[in-house]
């Protein structure tokens, strides 16, 4: 038999009804101090990630142009830049596809 003391602090405290977990690294739900909401932060982070993917794409394009013009002879750095840009773009497309799928499932829910 397991005896859970209600006065125990730590991870077991969060399984009681009405008590939210206070684990390190967990995002806070809701904001009473007037800060931006979680959704606004998510949209801002998505915009930042899209701009980083764009920067990686432009950087890989420039490294290809530099290789073709003879300014840069290190093909390893060019391949690395192209692979990094390709991987980040594939991740972005995968996230977009998951978001669209979730939206479609939400719209098909019966009321």
C-alpha positions in Angstrom: 0.0 0.0 0.0 1.3 3.5 -0.9 0.9 6.2 1.6 1.0 9.7 0.1 1.4 12.4 2.7 -0.5 15.5 1.7 2.2 17.7 3.3 5.0 16.4 1.2 6.6 19.0 -1.0 8.0 18.2 -4.4 6.7 16.3 -7.4 4.1 14.4 -5.4 2.5 17.7 -4.4 1.5 18.4 -8.0 -0.8 15.3 -8.2 -3.3 16.8 -5.7 -6.4 18.4 -7.3 -6.2 22.2 -7.6 -2.4 22.3 -7.3 -0.4 23.2 -10.4 3.0 21.6 -10.9 6.0 23.9 -10.1 8.7 21.9 -11.9 11.7 23.7 -13.3 11.4 24.3 -17.1 7.6 23.9 -17.2 5.9 26.8 -18.8 3.4 28.7 -16.6 -0.2 28.6 -17.8 -2.0 31.9 -17.7 -0.5 35.2 -16.5 -1.8 37.4 -13.8 0.9 40.0 -13.9 0.0 41.5 -17.3 2.7 39.8 -19.4 2.0 38.4 -22.8 0.0 35.3 -23.0 1.4 31.9 -24.0 -0.2 32.0 -27.4 1.3 35.4 -28.1 4.8 34.1 -27.1 4.2 31.1 -29.3 3.4 33.3 -32.4 6.4 35.5 -31.7 8.7 32.4 -31.4 7.3 31.0 -34.6 8.1 34.3 -36.4 11.6 34.3 -35.0 12.1 30.7 -36.2 10.9 31.5 -39.7 13.3 34.4 -39.9 16.1 32.2 -38.7 15.3 29.6 -41.4 15.2 32.4 -44.0 18.6 33.6 -42.8 20.0 30.1 -43.1 18.6 29.8 -46.7 20.2 33.2 -47.7 23.5 32.3 -46.1 23.6 29.0 -48.0 22.8 30.8 -51.2 25.6 33.2 -50.6 28.1 30.4 -49.8 27.1 28.6 -53.1 27.6 31.9 -55.1 31.0 32.4 -53.4 32.0 28.9 -54.3 31.0 29.3 -57.9 32.7 32.7 -58.2 35.9 31.4 -56.7 35.8 33.6 -53.5 35.6 30.5 -51.4 37.3 27.2 -52.1 36.2 25.3 -49.0 33.4 23.0 -50.3 33.0 21.4 -46.8 31.6 24.7 -45.4 29.3 25.1 -48.4 27.9 21.6 -48.0 27.5 22.1 -44.3 25.6 25.4 -44.8 23.3 23.9 -47.4 22.6 20.8 -45.2 21.8 23.1 -42.2 19.4 25.2 -44.3 17.8 22.1 -45.8 17.3 20.5 -42.5 15.8 23.6 -40.9 13.4 24.1 -43.8 12.3 20.5 -43.7 11.6 20.9 -40.0 9.6 24.1 -40.6 7.5 22.4 -43.3 6.9 19.4 -40.9 5.7 21.7 -38.2 3.5 23.6 -40.6 1.9 20.3 -41.8 1.2 19.2 -38.2 -0.4 22.6 -37.5 -2.6 22.3 -40.6 -3.6 18.7 -39.6 -4.5 19.8 -36.1 -6.5 22.7 -37.5 -8.4 20.4 -39.8 -9.2 18.0 -37.0 -10.3 20.8 -34.8 -12.7 22.1 -37.5 -14.1 18.6 -38.0 -15.0 18.2 -34.3 -18.7 17.9 -33.7 -20.3 20.6 -31.6 
